[in-house]
Amino acid sequence: MLKRPAICVKVELLLGGVFLVKEKVIIITGASSGIGLATAKELSCKGLYIIGIGRSLERCAQAEQEIRALNPDAKVQFLIANLASLEEVSKLAEDIREQLAQDGLKHIDVLINNAGTVSSWYISTVDGFELQFAVNHLAQFRLTYELLPLLKQSDEGTVISVSSGSHYRTKIHWKDVMLRKRYNCLLAYKQTKLANVLFMSELNRRLKSAGIKIKAFAVDPGLVNTNIGLKGTGGIVKKVWEIRSKSGTPADQPAHCITWLATEPDARKTDKIYWKDCSPLNPSRYSQRLDVAERFWELSERMSGIRYEGRMTSWIPS
C-alpha cells in the first residue's frame, strides 16, 4: 500500500460554535491508468481525499507521481488489489476502512467503480467465474455492498459505474451467463457493461425504496483512447481494438463527466441514471425492464454470496 499523510481542507461545518473540517472522500477503482487515472487527477485538483485502487504496485506508484506532479499537495494514496477474487474485494474493503479510520474518517462520499478488463480467452477466476464478468461486474457489486455503510454516512453518497454504449447491443444470457459454451470476448464484454447499467438502475430503485439518499449513476465514456482492450487480447481482436481506440477521445473527456457527477449538486437533483458528456441519455430498453433488473440482482447476490437487504438499514460504523 502506498500511503501519504492526509491533509484536511475545504469543507467546513459549524457545530456548537466550532468549525470542523469534513473531507470529501473518493474511492476510485482502476485508478492507475486510463479513465480512472484521468478522473483521479481532475478530482485531486479540487482538493479532495482520494484512495485509488490498482493491481500493479509499480503502476500505482507511477500514477501517484503523475497526480502529485499536477498537485503537489494532493491528498491521494493507492491500495493494491486483485478484483478478480471476491475474497480480495472484501479484503480491499477492509483495507479502505482501516485507512480511513487511521485518518479519522468514517464516511465515503463517492465510490467510482471504474476498473475493467477484456480478455480474448476464457479465463476462470479462483471463484469459478468468467474473468470479465468477475472484474467488470461482480467486483463492483461486492465492493459497493461492503462500502455501503460508509457511503450512507455521507450527505452526498454517490456510486458511479463506468459502463459503455456497447450495452445497447446485448442482453443477459441467462442459460449461460459465464458464456462457457460459446465464449466470445466482445459478447462477454458487452454483457458486463449491460450488467453495470442494470446494477446502477436497481441499486437506485432499492435505495430510494429504503429511504436512503445515495445516488447511483452509470457513465458511458464513449470510444476512448486507452489500452483496456490491448492488455488481455490477441490476434484480430487486439488489432481491431488498437485501430478503433486511436480514433477515440482522450481519457480526460469521460473523466470530466465522472467528476461532474461526483461533485456537482445539480446531478443529484435528477432521477436519470445513464450519462455521457455530462448529459443524461436513455439506456437500452432491455436495461430498463424491471423484471430483468430484479432477476439479475438476485443472480448477482447468489454469485457474490451476499444479501444487500441487511445493508439497507441505519447501521452506523463505530
C-alpha positions in Angstrom: 0.0 0.0 0.0 1.3 3.5 -0.9 0.5 6.0 1.8 0.7 9.7 2.2 -0.4 11.8 5.2 -3.9 13.1 4.7 -4.2 16.9 4.7 -7.6 18.2 5.7 -9.1 21.1 3.9 -12.1 22.7 2.2 -15.5 21.7 3.6 -16.3 23.4 7.0 -19.2 22.6 9.2 -20.2 24.7 12.2 -21.1 22.6 15.2 -21.6 24.3 18.6 -19.7 27.4 17.5 -16.6 25.3 16.4 -15.7 24.9 12.8 -14.9 21.3 11.9 -13.3 20.1 8.7 -15.0 17.3 6.7 -13.1 15.6 4.0 -14.8 14.7 0.8 -13.7 11.1 0.3 -13.5 9.5 -3.1 -12.7 5.8 -3.9 -11.7 5.0 -7.5 -11.0 1.5 -8.7 -8.8 1.1 -11.8 -7.1 4.4 -10.9 -3.6 3.6 -12.1 -4.3 4.3 -15.8 -6.8 5.4 -18.4 -10.1 6.9 -17.3 -9.5 6.1 -13.7 -6.2 8.0 -13.5 -7.6 10.9 -15.5 -10.5 11.1 -13.0 -8.2 10.9 -10.0 -6.1 13.8 -11.5 -9.1 16.0 -12.0 -10.6 15.3 -8.6 -7.2 15.8 -6.9 -7.0 19.2 -8.3 -10.2 20.0 -6.5 -8.5 19.2 -3.2 -10.4 16.0 -2.5 -9.2 13.0 -0.5 -8.7 10.1 -2.9 -8.0 6.4 -2.4 -7.1 4.9 -5.8 -7.2 1.1 -6.4 -4.9 -0.7 -8.8 -3.4 -4.1 -9.3 0.2 -3.2 -10.1 2.3 -1.7 -7.3 4.6 -0.2 -10.0 1.7 1.4 -12.0 0.1 2.7 -8.8 3.4 4.4 -7.7 3.7 5.9 -11.2 0.1 7.1 -11.1 0.6 8.8 -7.7 3.7 10.6 -9.1 1.7 11.9 -12.0 -1.1 13.1 -9.8 1.4 14.9 -7.5 3.2 16.4 -10.5 -0.1 18.2 -11.1 -0.9 18.9 -7.5 2.0 18.5 -5.0 -0.5 18.8 -2.1 -2.8 16.1 -3.5 -4.4 14.0 -0.8 -4.0 10.7 -2.6 -2.9 7.2 -1.9 -3.2 3.9 -3.5 -4.2 0.4 -2.4 -3.3 -2.8 -4.3 -6.0 -5.4 -5.0 -6.8 -8.2 -7.5 -10.5 -7.6 -8.2 -10.9 -10.9 -9.9 -11.2 -12.5 -6.4 -14.2 -11.9 -4.3 -12.1 -12.6 -1.2 -9.7 -9.9 -2.2 -12.5 -7.5 -2.9 -13.7 -8.0 0.7 -10.1 -7.6 1.9 -9.8 -4.4 -0.1 -12.9 -3.0 1.6 -11.4 -3.8 5.0 -8.1 -2.0 3.9 -10.2 1.0 2.9 -12.0 1.1 6.2 -8.7 0.8 8.1 -7.0 3.6 6.1 -10.0 5.9 6.6 -10.0 5.2 10.3 -6.3 6.0 10.5 -7.1 9.4 9.0 -10.1 9.9 11.4 -12.7 9.4 8.7 -15.9 7.4 9.0 -17.6 8.1 5.6 -17.2 7.7 1.9 -18.8 10.3 -0.4 -18.2 8.8 -3.8 -17.4 5.3 -4.9 -16.3 5.2 -8.6 -16.3 1.6 -9.9 -14.1 2.1 -13.0 -11.9 -1.0 -13.1 -12.4 -3.2 -16.0 -10.8 -5.8 -18.2 -11.1 -7.5 -21.6 -9.9 -11.0 -22.4 -9.7 -12.8 -25.8 -9.6 -16.1 -24.0 -12.0 -17.7 -21.5 -10.3 -17.4 -18.1 -11.9 -18.8 -15.0 -11.2 -16.9 -11.7 -10.4 -18.6 -8.4 -14.2 -18.3 -7.6 -15.1 -20.1 -10.9 -16.4 -17.1 -12.7 -15.5 -15.8 -16.2 -12.8 -13.2 -15.7 -14.6 -10.2 -17.4 -17.8 -10.9 -15.5 -15.9 -11.2 -12.2 -13.9 -8.0 -12.6 -16.3 -5.8 -14.5 -19.4 -6.7 -12.6 -19.2 -8.9 -9.5 -16.3 -6.9 -8.0 -18.4 -3.8 -8.3 -21.4 -5.5 -6.8 -19.4 -6.8 -3.9 -17.3 -3.7 -3.2 -20.4 -1.5 -3.2 -22.1 -3.8 -0.8 -19.0 -3.7 1.5 -18.7 0.0 1.5 -22.4 0.9 1.6 -22.5 1.6 5.4 -19.7 4.3 4.9 -21.5 5.8 1.9 -24.6 6.1 4.0 -22.7 8.4 6.4 -22.2 11.0 3.7 -24.8 13.7 2.9 -24.0 13.2 -0.7 -23.3 9.5 -1.1 -22.8 8.6 -4.7 -21.9 5.4 -6.6 -20.7 5.7 -10.2 -20.1 2.7 -12.6 -18.3 3.1 -15.8 -20.4 1.3 -18.4 -20.3 1.5 -22.2 -22.6 2.2 -25.2 -22.0 -1.4 -26.1 -24.7 -2.4 -23.6 -27.3 -1.3 -26.2 -26.4 -4.3 -28.3 -26.8 -7.2 -26.0 -28.8 -9.0 -23.3 -28.2 -11.2 -20.3 -27.5 -14.8 -21.5 -29.5 -16.4 -18.7 -28.8 -20.0 -19.8 -25.1 -19.5 -19.9 -24.2 -16.2 -18.1 -20.5 -17.1 -18.0 -20.6 -18.0 -21.7 -18.7 -21.2 -21.0 -20.3 -23.0 -24.0 -19.7 -20.2 -26.6 -17.3 -17.7 -25.2 -16.8 -14.6 -27.3 -14.6 -11.8 -26.0 -16.8 -8.9 -27.2 -20.0 -10.7 -26.3 -18.7 -11.2 -22.7 -17.6 -7.6 -22.5 -20.9 -6.2 -23.7 -22.8 -8.3 -21.2 -20.7 -6.9 -18.4 -21.4 -3.3 -19.5 -25.1 -4.1 -19.5 -24.6 -5.5 -16.0 -23.3 -2.2 -14.9 -26.4 -0.4 -16.1 -28.7 -2.9 -14.5 -26.8 -2.7 -11.3 -27.0 1.1 -11.0 -30.6 1.1 -12.0 -31.7 -1.5 -9.5 -29.4 -0.1 -6.8 -31.1 3.3 -7.3 -34.5 1.8 -7.0 -33.8 -0.2 -3.9 -32.0 2.7 -2.1 -34.9 5.1 -2.9 -37.4 2.5 -1.6 -35.4 2.2 1.6 -35.3 6.0 2.1 -31.5 6.1 1.6 -30.3 9.2 -0.2 -27.3 7.6 -2.0 -27.5 8.2 -5.8 -26.2 5.7 -8.4 -25.1 6.6 -11.9 -23.8 4.7 -14.9 -21.4 6.6 -17.3 -21.0 5.9 -21.0 -17.4 7.0 -21.7 -17.8 6.7 -25.4 -14.9 5.5 -27.6 -11.8 6.4 -25.6 -8.1 6.1 -26.4 -7.0 3.8 -23.6 -5.3 0.4 -23.6 -8.0 -1.6 -21.8 -8.6 -3.6 -25.0 -4.9 -4.3 -25.5 -3.8 -5.9 -22.2 -5.7 -9.2 -22.4 -6.4 -9.6 -26.0 -4.6 -11.0 -29.1 -5.0 -11.6 -32.8 -7.7 -9.9 -34.7 -9.5 -8.6 -31.5 -6.4 -6.8 -30.4 -5.8 -5.3 -33.9 -9.4 -4.1 -34.2 -9.3 -2.6 -30.7 -6.0 -0.9 -31.4 -7.3 0.7 -34.6 -10.6 1.8 -33.1 -9.0 3.3 -29.9 -6.8 5.5 -31.9 -9.8 7.5 -33.1 -11.2 7.7 -29.5 -11.3 10.7 -27.3 -8.7 11.4 -24.6 -9.5 9.8 -21.2 -9.9 13.2 -19.6 -13.2 13.7 -21.5 -15.2 10.9 -19.8 -13.2 11.7 -16.6 -14.8 15.2 -16.7 -18.3 13.7 -16.8 -17.4 11.4 -13.9 -16.0 14.3 -11.9 -19.1 16.3 -12.6 -21.4 13.6 -11.3 -19.2 13.1 -8.3 -19.1 16.8 -7.3 -21.9 18.7 -8.9 -25.0 19.1 -6.6 -27.3 19.5 -9.6 -26.5 16.0 -10.7 -28.3 14.7 -7.6 -31.5 16.5 -8.5 -32.3 14.2 -11.3 -33.5 10.6 -11.4 -31.6 9.9 -14.6 -29.0 7.2 -14.2 -27.2 6.9 -17.5 -24.9 9.8 -18.5 -22.5 10.7 -21.3 -20.6 14.0 -21.6 -22.4 15.4 -18.6 -25.8 14.9 -20.2 -28.4 12.2 -19.4 -29.3 9.5 -22.0 -31.8 6.8 -22.1 -30.1 3.4 -21.6 -31.3 0.4 -23.6 -34.9 -0.6 -23.4 -33.8 -4.0 -22.2 -31.8 -2.5 -19.3 -35.0 -0.6 -18.2 -37.0 -3.7 -17.7 -37.8 -4.2 -14.0 -38.1 -7.9 -14.3 -34.6 -8.2 -15.9 -33.1 -5.9 -13.3 -34.6 -7.8 -10.4 -33.7 -11.2 -11.7 -30.1 -10.1 -12.4 -29.8 -8.5 -9.0 -30.8 -11.8 -7.3 -28.4 -13.7 -9.5 -25.6 -11.3 -8.6 -26.4 -11.7 -4.9 -26.2 -15.5 -5.2 -23.0 -15.4 -7.1 -21.4 -12.9 -4.6 -22.7 -14.7 -1.5 -24.2 -11.6 -0.1 -27.6 -10.0 0.6 -28.0 -6.3 0.2 -31.1 -6.2 2.3 -29.2 -6.2 5.5 -27.2 -3.1 4.4 -30.4 -1.1 3.6 -30.6 -0.1 7.3 -29.4 2.7 9.6 -26.3 0.9 10.6 -23.5 3.3 11.7 -19.8 2.3 11.7 -18.1 2.5 15.1 
